[in-house]
Each structure stands twice: as C-alpha cells, then as structure tokens.
C-alpha cells in the first residue's frame, strides 16, 4: 500500500497544473488518506513547501502519533478562523478548495482572516481523483472486507424464520461484523421484509417476517478503514413464478453489467448493460436507481455507475454492481457485489452465492 508521503507527493505534483500554491482539505476521509490522521476535527493545508495539519488541542498528540512529516498547528479559536490566520502568514497566495466541502460561511471566515493577499480558487475533486485508483495494498484490504461481508450475509440468511423482526437481524449482522474484526458497519444495515423490500433504502423496523415474503439484506463492513457493500435477496417459502422471473432478470442484468465493467469501458455503458437486460424482460420501469457506485474509504465515492456517465473505468477502480426491481405492495429484489477493475480482467471481490435462496 502506498505510504501517505507518496500520496502527498502525487497530490503536490498536481498543484502547478491547477495554478494553485496550496490546497485546503477539510474532509476527514481525505486527510486520513494523505496523512494517516484519523481525528475528527481539523483541516489540512498541502503546499509545495510542505503540509500542515490545523487541529485543536484534543487531537494534537494524536496528530503527532499518526502522521509523519506533517507539521501540526494548534488552532486558536474557531477552526476556519485559525486556518485563515495560518494562511495569512504563509507564502501561499493562490489557495485551492473544494466548493462541495466548504460552506459559504466557512469561506467567508477564511477570506476575512486570510486577507486580500490570498485568492481562493475552486479546485474540486483533487484528492478524490487519487482515491479512485486503489493500489495493490488497498485492493487486498478491500478484498478482505468483501469476504467478511459475504460471510456475514450468509450467517444472516441462516437467522431468517417466521416471527423474527427486522431489527433483530440487523443487530445480529452488525454484531457479527465486529466479532469478525470490522470496526463497524459501512452504513446503516438494510433489512426489509415483504412489501418493505420495495424500498431500496429501507431501515430495520419491528416488522416480523412471515411465510411467503421477500427479504432484502444490504450490508457493508469497514475493515482497516476500507468499506465493503453486498446485497442478497431471499424468499421465505416457495417463490411464485413472478418472483422467480424477477430474480432471474436481475441476476442476468448483474452478470451483464459485471461483464461490461472492463478497463476503458464508460461507466454509463456498464449501467446500460444492466438496463438492456431488464428492458428485455419488460422490467426496466421497475429499476429505480443507478447500477452502482465507487467504493473505498467511503461507501459511496467516485466513479458513479449511472446513466450518461462518460468516465472510463481504470485499473484500481472498485465499484458496486447492484441492479434491482421494485414493486410497491409486493416487494423488491436486488443483487449487489463489489467489483475491482484490473488492466486485463475484472475481479468480483464479494463471494457469497447469488442464486435464489428459498427457505
């Protein structure tokens, strides 16, 4: 796995092309990626003359332990006021920032404290573009996280029986993740029974499982800071013809999208591959979300696998492939796996069986 120093060096090398002297990084995931600092509060200033972490007294010692070659500057007063004051006496005159991660109020504080000598230049996605391309060490960690998620979802399927409540299954899923070494769930676990399976982002409730109902389980684990994301759909009982037809369509759509997810393929073409299969079954109107998303230190990151996305897939990209069909009053079916793109192949990281399971 690349060291934080190597990642910082890659970022610094991109500053001249963006015509900026320094980059202000306010997103915790990004400063962790670049420095190893896992504290909850702060801001990182990266320039050709070095990198400085501005944080408050609670995190000074942690910053010194977790980082190397990064100056630690203790904030005095509000964070963005301190950052502005720091930049005022620095040699940086053109400072980049990500407009999607800095509020209007925060920018006003920066401008007030830094003064007129500092110009603020929008520079979106500089760190995210590096994070999209996972190195061998990151891929190895994500492979472990994906295998863990697959083991947990198989255990969760074993819990399903009439009378069990959604939040009982959700609690057991998150317990098993931690028992296997995860630091926690990558997102709030989705457990949806029966008609509630038609809600793509359903959260566990007190609903009890009944015979002849669909079950959607969508979970992800954080292992060594990296996320996994897997979904499986189960039927409690003997699935009727309609459910079997839906499941087969979704399974084929996922297979088509995985086959299309190759180095150089446009993300929109991967999405189209799934939709074409569902259109052939006349189920395209039941597919209400995109085919997938990037995965890494966050459960949702670039690249997006959605309609019209022209960004080509590159070696090191990790994406989810998760087509689904949903019908209000009946339920829904989704099958999701994590896929890594290599120069000459595509690797499915999650390993739980995909065929329809009837209990």
KAVENFEN-V431415 format. One record per residue. RES is the residue in one letter. SS is DSSP state (helix for helix, strand for strand, loop for the rest). Layout:
res=RES ss=SS
res=RES ss=SS
This chain:
res=X ss=loop
res=X ss=loop
res=X ss=loop
res=X ss=helix
res=X ss=helix
res=X ss=helix
res=X ss=helix
res=X ss=helix
res=X ss=helix
res=X ss=helix
res=X ss=helix
res=X ss=helix
res=X ss=helix
res=X ss=loop
res=X ss=helix
res=X ss=helix
res=X ss=helix
res=X ss=helix
res=X ss=loop
res=X ss=loop
res=X ss=loop
res=X ss=strand
res=X ss=strand
res=X ss=strand
res=X ss=strand
res=X ss=loop
res=X ss=loop
res=X ss=helix
res=X ss=helix
res=X ss=helix
res=X ss=helix
res=X ss=helix
res=X ss=helix
res=X ss=helix
res=X ss=helix
res=X ss=loop
res=X ss=loop
res=X ss=loop
res=X ss=loop
res=X ss=loop
res=X ss=loop
res=X ss=loop
res=X ss=strand
res=X ss=strand
res=X ss=strand
res=X ss=strand
res=X ss=strand
res=X ss=loop
res=X ss=loop
res=X ss=strand
res=X ss=strand
res=X ss=strand
res=X ss=strand
res=X ss=strand
res=X ss=strand
res=X ss=loop
res=X ss=helix
res=X ss=helix
res=X ss=helix
res=X ss=helix
res=X ss=helix
res=X ss=helix
res=X ss=helix
res=X ss=helix
res=X ss=helix
res=X ss=helix
res=X ss=loop
res=X ss=loop
res=X ss=loop
res=X ss=loop
res=X ss=strand
res=X ss=strand
res=X ss=strand
res=X ss=strand
res=X ss=loop
res=X ss=loop
res=X ss=loop
res=X ss=loop
res=X ss=helix
res=X ss=helix
res=X ss=helix
res=X ss=helix
res=X ss=helix
res=X ss=helix
res=X ss=helix
res=X ss=helix
res=X ss=helix
res=X ss=helix
res=X ss=loop
res=X ss=loop
res=X ss=loop
res=X ss=loop
res=X ss=loop
res=X ss=strand
res=X ss=strand
res=X ss=strand
res=X ss=strand
res=X ss=loop
res=X ss=loop
res=X ss=loop
res=X ss=loop
res=X ss=loop
res=X ss=loop
res=X ss=helix
res=X ss=helix
res=X ss=helix
res=X ss=helix
res=X ss=helix
res=X ss=helix
res=X ss=helix
res=X ss=helix
res=X ss=helix
res=X ss=helix
res=X ss=helix
res=X ss=loop
res=X ss=loop
res=X ss=loop
res=X ss=loop
res=X ss=strand
res=X ss=strand
res=X ss=strand
res=X ss=strand
res=X ss=loop
res=X ss=loop
res=X ss=loop
res=X ss=helix
res=X ss=helix
res=X ss=helix
res=X ss=helix
res=X ss=helix
res=X ss=helix
res=X ss=loop
res=X ss=loop
res=X ss=loop
res=X ss=loop
res=X ss=helix
res=X ss=helix
res=X ss=helix
res=X ss=helix
res=X ss=helix
res=X ss=helix
res=X ss=helix
res=X ss=helix
res=X ss=helix
res=X ss=helix
res=X ss=helix
res=X ss=helix
res=X ss=helix
res=X ss=helix
res=X ss=helix
res=X ss=helix
res=X ss=helix
res=X ss=helix
res=X ss=helix
res=X ss=helix
res=X ss=helix
res=X ss=helix
res=X ss=loop
res=X ss=loop
res=X ss=loop
res=X ss=loop
res=X ss=loop
res=X ss=loop
res=X ss=loop
res=X ss=strand
res=X ss=helix
res=X ss=helix
res=X ss=helix
res=X ss=helix
res=X ss=helix
res=X ss=helix
res=X ss=helix
res=X ss=helix
res=X ss=helix
res=X ss=helix
res=X ss=helix
res=X ss=helix
res=X ss=helix
res=X ss=helix
res=X ss=loop
res=X ss=loop
res=X ss=loop
res=X ss=loop
res=X ss=strand
res=X ss=strand
res=X ss=loop
res=X ss=loop
res=X ss=loop
res=X ss=loop
res=X ss=strand
res=X ss=strand
res=X ss=strand
res=X ss=strand
res=X ss=helix
res=X ss=helix
res=X ss=helix
res=X ss=helix
res=X ss=helix
res=X ss=loop
res=X ss=loop
res=X ss=loop
res=X ss=loop
res=X ss=loop
res=X ss=loop
res=X ss=loop
res=X ss=loop
res=X ss=loop
res=X ss=strand
res=X ss=loop
res=X ss=loop
res=X ss=loop
res=X ss=loop
res=X ss=strand
res=X ss=strand
res=X ss=strand
res=X ss=strand
res=X ss=strand
res=X ss=strand
res=X ss=strand
res=X ss=loop
res=X ss=strand
res=X ss=strand
res=X ss=strand
res=X ss=loop
res=X ss=loop
res=X ss=strand
res=X ss=strand
res=X ss=loop
res=X ss=loop
res=X ss=strand
res=X ss=strand
res=X ss=strand
res=X ss=strand
res=X ss=strand
res=X ss=strand
res=X ss=strand
res=X ss=loop
res=X ss=loop
res=X ss=loop
res=X ss=loop
res=X ss=helix
res=X ss=helix
res=X ss=helix
res=X ss=helix
res=X ss=helix
res=X ss=helix
res=X ss=helix
res=X ss=helix
res=X ss=helix
res=X ss=helix
res=X ss=helix
res=X ss=helix
res=X ss=helix
res=X ss=helix
res=X ss=helix
res=X ss=helix
res=X ss=helix
res=X ss=helix
res=X ss=helix
res=X ss=helix
res=X ss=loop
res=X ss=loop
res=X ss=loop
res=X ss=loop
res=X ss=loop
res=X ss=strand
res=X ss=helix
res=X ss=helix
res=X ss=helix
res=X ss=helix
res=X ss=helix
res=X ss=helix
res=X ss=helix
res=X ss=helix
res=X ss=helix
res=X ss=helix
res=X ss=helix
res=X ss=helix
res=X ss=helix
res=X ss=helix
res=X ss=loop
res=X ss=loop
res=X ss=loop
res=X ss=helix
res=X ss=helix
res=X ss=helix
res=X ss=loop
res=X ss=loop
res=X ss=loop
res=X ss=loop
res=X ss=loop
res=X ss=strand
res=X ss=strand
res=X ss=strand
res=X ss=loop
res=X ss=loop
res=X ss=loop
res=X ss=loop
res=X ss=loop
res=X ss=loop
res=X ss=strand
res=X ss=strand
res=X ss=strand
res=X ss=strand
res=X ss=strand
res=X ss=loop
res=X ss=loop
res=X ss=loop
res=X ss=loop
res=X ss=loop
res=X ss=loop
res=X ss=strand
res=X ss=loop
res=X ss=loop
res=X ss=loop
res=X ss=loop
res=X ss=loop
res=X ss=strand
res=X ss=strand
res=X ss=strand
res=X ss=strand
res=X ss=loop
res=X ss=loop
res=X ss=strand
res=X ss=strand
res=X ss=strand
res=X ss=strand
res=X ss=loop
res=X ss=loop
res=X ss=loop
res=X ss=strand
res=X ss=strand
res=X ss=strand
res=X ss=strand
res=X ss=loop
res=X ss=strand
res=X ss=strand
res=X ss=strand
res=X ss=strand
res=X ss=strand
res=X ss=strand
res=X ss=loop
res=X ss=loop
res=X ss=loop
res=X ss=loop
res=X ss=strand
res=X ss=strand
res=X ss=strand
res=X ss=loop
res=X ss=loop
res=X ss=loop
res=X ss=loop
res=X ss=loop
res=X ss=loop
res=X ss=loop
res=X ss=loop
res=X ss=strand
res=X ss=strand
res=X ss=loop
